[in-house]
Amino acid sequence: MDVVSRATYSSNAIIAGVQDALKQAAAGSSSDQTEDESESSEKSSSAQEEEETQESENDDESSEDSSAGQEEGGQAGEEESESSEDSSTAQDEGDSQEEKDGSESSESSGSEEGDEDTGYTDGSYSAQALCTDEDLFSYWLRIDLTVQNGLITGVDVTKYDDTSDDPDSNETYLNYAINGRTYRNVWYEGVVSQVLTLQSGDGVDVVSRATYSSNAIITGVQNALSQASAGSGE
């Protein structure tokens, strides 16, 4: 820029002032631009943060929905498992009941078959047996035995021809042998009930303190059953 002749100092002063003003104008524009850029950057950063926050919340909601779905699926699986266990338990109980029923049926069938295998012929059979110690007492027993449907249903014992000095005492011991007794706090089952239970004269125990009478009854029962096995009853 040229100075005005004869006004050199004034021109230079004006030029210097204009340059200073232009420098200030240039500096202010740059500052405004920097501030605008800073504000734009802050807005962009804020918008980005909001988008990231929204995306994070969406992801969290999606994760919660997925977790809830998994929990519902797990609950359904547990319900199916419980249903399966209940079904298995019911099946086990049914199988157990069937096995029990089958076992009872088998036992019942076995009992009936055992009854049919006694080999006794229906009828009434009688036998005699001597009861004696060969010194103090001696008498006879008559055993009347009844068989119905192949089973022993009755055993009657009758004493006769008692030549002992004390027949009443013999009667007492005979009753012990027939019906059983308690001796020294121990119960001894009578011979007759044992025969009916065992359906045999074998394996029968004698009654304590009535040994001779017990053995005589057992002998008479065995003789009568030998007739029932041969089918020679009335």
C-alpha positions in Angstrom: 0.0 0.0 0.0 1.5 3.4 -1.0 1.7 6.5 1.2 0.3 9.8 0.2 2.9 12.3 -0.7 3.6 15.0 1.7 1.6 12.9 4.3 4.0 10.1 4.8 3.8 9.9 8.5 0.0 10.0 8.6 -0.3 7.3 5.8 2.1 5.0 7.6 0.1 5.5 10.8 -3.1 4.6 9.1 -1.6 1.6 7.4 -0.2 0.3 10.7 -3.6 0.8 12.3 -5.4 -1.0 9.5 -3.0 -3.9 9.6 -3.5 -4.2 13.4 -7.2 -4.2 12.9 -7.0 -6.8 10.2 -4.8 -9.0 12.4 -7.4 -8.8 15.2 -10.2 -9.6 12.7 -8.2 -12.6 11.5 -7.6 -13.8 15.0 -11.3 -13.4 16.0 -12.4 -15.5 13.0 -10.0 -18.2 13.8 -11.2 -18.3 17.5 -14.8 -18.4 16.4 -14.1 -21.2 14.0 -12.2 -23.1 16.8 -15.1 -22.7 19.2 -17.6 -23.8 16.5 -15.5 -26.8 15.8 -15.3 -27.6 19.6 -19.0 -27.2 20.0 -19.6 -29.4 16.9 -17.2 -32.0 18.3 -18.9 -32.0 21.7 -22.4 -32.4 20.1 -21.1 -35.2 18.0 -19.5 -36.9 21.0 -22.7 -36.4 23.0 -24.8 -37.9 20.2 -22.4 -40.8 19.9 -22.6 -41.4 23.6 -26.4 -41.3 23.5 -26.4 -43.8 20.7 -24.0 -46.1 22.5 -26.1 -45.8 25.7 -29.3 -46.6 23.7 -27.6 -49.6 22.1 -26.3 -50.8 25.5 -29.8 -50.5 27.0 -31.2 -52.4 24.0 -28.6 -55.1 24.4 -29.4 -55.3 28.1 -33.1 -55.6 27.4 -32.4 -58.2 24.7 -30.2 -60.1 27.2 -32.9 -60.0 29.9 -35.5 -61.2 27.3 -33.2 -64.0 26.3 -32.5 -64.9 30.0 -36.2 -64.8 30.7 -36.8 -67.1 27.8 -34.1 -69.4 29.0 -35.6 -69.4 32.5 -39.1 -70.2 31.0 -37.5 -72.9 28.9 -35.7 -74.3 32.0 -39.0 -74.2 34.0 -40.7 -76.1 31.2 -37.9 -78.6 31.2 -38.3 -79.0 34.9 -42.0 -79.5 34.6 -41.4 -82.1 31.8 -38.8 -83.8 34.1 -41.3 -83.8 37.0 -44.0 -85.2 34.7 -41.6 -87.8 33.5 -40.6 -88.7 37.1 -44.3 -88.9 38.1 -45.0 -91.1 35.1 -42.0 -93.3 36.0 -43.1 -93.5 39.7 -46.6 -94.5 38.6 -45.2 -97.1 36.3 -42.9 -98.4 39.0 -45.8 -98.6 41.5 -47.9 -100.3 38.8 -45.1 -102.8 38.1 -44.6 -103.4 41.9 -48.4 -104.0 42.3 -48.4 -106.4 39.3 -45.4 -108.3 40.8 -47.2 -108.4 44.2 -50.4 -109.6 42.6 -48.5 -112.1 40.6 -46.7 -113.3 43.7 -49.9 -113.6 45.7 -51.5 -115.5 42.8 -48.5 -117.8 42.6 -48.6 -118.4 46.4 -52.3 -119.1 46.2 -51.8 -121.4 43.2 -49.0 -123.2 45.0 -51.1 -123.6 48.1 -53.9 -125.2 46.1 -51.6 -127.5 44.3 -50.1 -128.5 47.7 -53.6 -129.3 48.9 -54.2 -131.5 45.9 -50.9 -133.3 46.3 -51.6 -134.7 49.8 -52.5 -138.1 48.3 -55.2 -138.7 50.9 -58.5 -140.3 49.9 -61.7 -138.8 51.4 -63.3 -140.8 54.2 -63.1 -141.7 57.9 -60.3 -143.8 59.2 -59.7 -145.4 62.6 -56.5 -146.7 64.3 -55.5 -147.9 67.8 -52.3 -147.2 69.8 -51.1 -148.4 73.2 -49.9 -145.8 75.7 -47.8 -147.4 78.5 -44.6 -147.0 80.4 -44.6 -150.8 80.9 -44.7 -150.2 84.7 -47.1 -147.7 86.2 -49.8 -147.2 83.6 -51.2 -148.7 80.5 -54.2 -147.8 78.3 -55.4 -147.7 74.7 -56.2 -144.8 72.4 -58.6 -144.8 69.5 -57.8 -142.3 66.8 -60.7 -141.3 64.4 -59.4 -139.3 61.5 -61.5 -137.5 58.8 -60.4 -136.6 55.3 -62.4 -134.2 53.1 -61.3 -132.9 49.7 -57.9 -134.5 50.3 -57.3 -132.7 53.6 -57.3 -133.8 57.2 -60.2 -132.0 58.7 -60.7 -133.8 62.0 -58.8 -135.9 64.6 -60.6 -137.4 67.6 -58.8 -139.2 70.4 -60.6 -141.6 72.8 -59.0 -143.4 75.8 -60.2 -146.8 76.8 -59.1 -149.9 78.7 -57.2 -148.0 81.2 -55.8 -150.5 83.7 -53.7 -148.0 85.7 -54.1 -147.3 89.5 -54.9 -143.6 88.7 -56.9 -143.3 85.5 -57.8 -139.7 86.3 -54.2 -138.7 86.3 -53.7 -140.4 82.9 -56.7 -138.4 81.6 -55.1 -135.2 82.6 -51.8 -135.9 80.8 -53.8 -137.1 77.7 -55.6 -133.8 77.6 -52.2 -132.0 77.7 -51.1 -134.1 74.8 -54.3 -133.4 72.7 -54.7 -129.7 73.4 -51.3 -128.4 74.5 -50.1 -126.8 77.7 -47.9 -124.2 79.2 -45.0 -125.6 81.2 -42.4 -123.3 82.9 -43.7 -120.3 81.0 -43.3 -122.1 77.6 -46.3 -123.0 75.5 -46.3 -126.4 73.9 -48.8 -126.9 71.0 -51.1 -129.9 71.2 -50.5 -132.9 68.9 -54.0 -132.6 67.2 -53.5 -129.0 66.1 -50.0 -129.8 64.8 -51.4 -132.7 62.7 -54.1 -130.4 61.2 -51.5 -127.7 60.4 -48.9 -130.1 58.9 -51.4 -132.4 57.3 -49.2 -135.2 58.4 -48.2 -137.3 61.4 -44.5 -136.7 60.6 -42.6 -133.8 62.2 -45.0 -133.4 65.1 -43.5 -132.4 68.5 -44.5 -134.1 71.8 -45.9 -132.0 74.6 -43.6 -131.5 77.6 -44.6 -133.7 80.6 -47.0 -135.6 78.4 -44.5 -137.6 76.3 -46.1 -141.0 76.4 -49.6 -139.7 75.5 -48.2 -137.6 72.7 -46.3 -140.4 71.2 -49.3 -142.7 71.3 -51.5 -140.1 69.5 -48.8 -139.6 66.8 -48.6 -143.4 66.3 -52.4 -143.7 65.9 -52.5 -140.8 63.4 -49.7 -142.3 61.3 -51.6 -145.6 61.2 -54.8 -143.9 60.2 -53.1 -141.9 57.5 -51.5 -145.0 56.0 -55.1 -146.2 55.5 -56.1 -142.8 53.9 -53.1 -143.0 51.5 -54.2 -146.5 50.5 -57.9 -145.3 50.2 -59.3 -147.9 52.5 -61.6 -145.6 54.5 -65.3 -145.9 55.0 
